[in-house]
Amino acid sequence: MLRVLQNFADHLSIARGDSDFSEAMAVTAAALDLQCFAYLALPRRRSGKPHIISTYPVAWTSHYLHSRYERLDPIIVRALGSPEPFRWGAGLPMPITPAQQAFLDEASQFGIKFGFTVPIHDNQGPVAALTFAVDEVRPQFDRCITSNALVLQTMAFFFHAHLRRTLPSDRNLESVSLSPRECECLEWASQGKSAWEIGLILGISRNTAAYYLNNAKQKLGVRTVVQAAMRFAAAKKRRPN
């Protein structure tokens, strides 16, 4: 497992586009006997489109996006309501509407029948979800989920954090220019993460995370990292979506 996670971290550290991130997760999922995965980042605006990276059939993901199924998908609906990972599939309790059951029946035609989903929330609410899915009940899948649920949750956070690093963003905060790493560290600090936890999430040392946080603090002219994180979070809320 340690070697698998190290390879995963190495792949993420050099990933630059969706294909790189897809390969990093696909290789890792295969090493853990997980058949396929789908990462879906939700738009901040209702009119926006979700961002999908997955190894699901392209015909299904294209249809999913075209039909705006993220608004109906009971897996995403549940992920919006709670940050706790969960299993889903036939025989597992999940209250759904007839329309949502029809959606699941449609997904099953593409081999998406059972899964494990990790919701990803930040200080502004739910932002993404990472799902591992299979086309039938498989003992190795169940064993992996049972034994490695926390590892898979951590992988989801790593994946999301590194993907965000590659996306274009406004890094000017109150006329102060912050580096991408400083923004990342402040983002996680605003969610209550320590320098050690931020380092773990981003694949850097605690001292390096602390270095970026202190740089941001000095640029913003505040006395503490907590104050810098609060200003970062407040500025994000003021930005138009």
Buried (B, 14 or more C-beta within 10 A) or exposed (E): EEEBBEBBBEBBEEBEEBEBBBEBBBEBBBBBEBBBBBBBBBEEEEEEEBBBBBBBBEEBBEBBBEEEBBEBBBBBBBBBEEBEBBBBBEEEEBEBEEEBEEBBEBBBEBBBBBBBBBBBBBBEEBBBBBBBBBEEEBEEBBEBBEEBBEBBBBBBBBBBBBBBBBEEEEEEBEEBEBEBBBBBBBBBBBBEBBBEBBBBBBBBEBEBBBBBBBBBBEBBEBEEBBEBBBBBBEBBEEEEE
